[in-house]
Amino acid sequence: MFRQMMVYSLCVICVTCIQVVYYEKYQTIDKLWDKNKEYFFIYEIEDNSVPYNLSLEIRNNDLYPYQNLWLFCTEEQPEGSFVRDTIECMLADDFGKWVGSGLSIHHLSVPIRTKYIFPHTGQYTFNIRQGMRDDRLKGIEQIGVRIEKNL
């Protein structure tokens, strides 16, 4: 009886927390990330009645010299309005241990919106620019955006 209850509970948890990858794209940074270089991600939202989870995907190597990474993000909505944000991503803990998964390339997923309802259907453009003090930042291999339907 206990075993059946555990299996049933696990099934309920799995079904209620389904996340379907809707959009995922990475862009490779060529050795150094110039302070003025922006990376653009264009995606189409066809159904704005369901919630989505959005995350920034960061892949860095061991040469990245800092604990954190500041990013300037801008989202252009189909109606022409802009949403701007500054996001701090913690890539290492206080002892210098990388918090992402991987050995020589470390992958970190940074949630930026959870259960978000897009205000409009249509084409969105999300752009990312590094906000560190370095004019040319080393150690970031790829930057990406991941959008999941939160069903």
SVG drawing of the C-alpha trace seen along z (x, -y; Angstrom):
<svg xmlns="http://www.w3.org/2000/svg" viewBox="-5 -51 47 53">
<polyline fill="none" stroke="black" stroke-width="0.4" points="0.0,0.0 2.8,-2.4 4.6,-1.7 1.5,-2.4 1.0,-5.7 4.7,-6.7 4.3,-5.8 1.0,-7.7 2.5,-10.8 5.6,-10.7 3.3,-10.6 1.2,-13.5 4.3,-15.6 5.7,-14.8 2.5,-15.6 1.9,-18.9 5.3,-20.3 5.7,-19.6 8.0,-22.0 8.3,-21.8 11.2,-23.5 9.7,-26.0 12.8,-27.9 16.5,-27.4 19.3,-29.0 23.0,-29.7 25.5,-32.1 29.2,-31.5 31.4,-34.3 34.6,-34.4 37.4,-34.5 36.7,-38.0 33.3,-39.6 33.6,-43.2 31.7,-45.6 29.6,-46.9 28.9,-43.5 25.2,-42.6 23.8,-39.1 20.2,-38.9 17.6,-36.2 14.4,-36.3 11.5,-34.1 7.8,-34.0 5.1,-33.7 2.0,-32.2 0.1,-31.4 0.2,-34.0 -2.5,-32.3 0.0,-29.8 2.9,-30.6 6.5,-30.4 9.8,-30.1 12.7,-32.2 16.3,-31.7 19.7,-32.9 22.1,-30.2 25.8,-30.9 28.8,-28.7 32.1,-29.9 35.6,-28.3 38.2,-28.3 39.8,-31.5 36.9,-33.7 38.4,-36.0 35.4,-36.9 32.8,-35.4 29.9,-37.2 28.8,-38.4 26.6,-41.5 24.4,-41.5 22.3,-44.3 19.2,-42.7 16.6,-44.3 13.4,-42.7 11.5,-44.3 7.9,-43.3 5.7,-43.0 3.9,-46.2 7.2,-48.1 7.7,-48.6 11.0,-47.8 11.7,-46.1 15.3,-46.7 16.9,-44.9 20.4,-44.5 21.0,-41.0 23.8,-39.7 24.7,-36.1 26.8,-34.4 29.1,-32.0 31.3,-31.0 30.8,-30.7 32.8,-32.7 35.6,-30.1 36.0,-30.3 34.2,-27.0 32.1,-27.3 28.4,-26.8 27.5,-25.6 27.7,-22.0 30.6,-20.7 34.4,-20.3 36.3,-22.6 33.2,-24.4 30.7,-25.3 27.0,-25.7 24.8,-27.8 21.1,-28.4 19.9,-31.6 16.1,-32.0 14.9,-35.5 11.1,-34.9 9.0,-32.1 5.4,-31.4 5.5,-34.5 2.6,-35.4 3.7,-37.2 1.6,-40.4 1.2,-39.9 1.5,-37.3 4.0,-37.9 7.8,-38.3 10.0,-39.2 13.6,-40.2 15.8,-39.7 19.3,-41.1 22.2,-40.7 25.3,-42.8 28.0,-42.2 28.0,-44.8 31.5,-44.2 34.2,-46.9 36.4,-45.0 36.3,-46.4 37.0,-42.9 35.9,-40.1 37.5,-36.7 36.2,-33.3 32.6,-33.4 32.2,-30.7 28.5,-31.0 25.4,-32.9 21.9,-31.7 18.2,-32.0 15.9,-29.2 12.1,-29.4 9.9,-26.6 6.2,-26.3 5.2,-25.8 2.2,-23.5"/>
</svg>
